[in-house]
Amino acid sequence: MNIDINTVWNRIIEHQGEDFRQIRGQIFTYSIKGSVLKPSTTDRNIPKSEFVKALDHVPLKNTIPLQNLQAPSYLYAILMDCRICKGLW
């Protein structure tokens, strides 16, 4: 599947500040600064490049395919949310 990261990143930017839910139920929001996503519930910053790598694995059933990436539960929660995937994966 050929997914344009810029389209996905723009959707991610559009929904910053909104509630997202991790696979185990924790709710979080995030903010974007440049090409870095900052979740509200951790000190970790997630670069756009991690989303590029994660897109190679969508659609996802769980976080296992993302375990080698930074913040897999956040990547999963954001990329598998219907506001971001828009039914494309």
Sequence and secondary structure as in RCSB ss.txt:
>XXXX:A:sequence
MNIDINTVWNRIIEHQGEDFRQIRGQIFTYSIKGSVLKPSTTDRNIPKSEFVKALDHVPLKNTIPLQNLQAPSYL
YAILMDCRICKGLW
>XXXX:A:secstr
    HHHHHHHHHHTTTS EE TTS EE EEEETTEEEETT S  EEHHHHHHHHTT S SSSGGGTTSSSHHHH
HHHHTSHHHHTT  
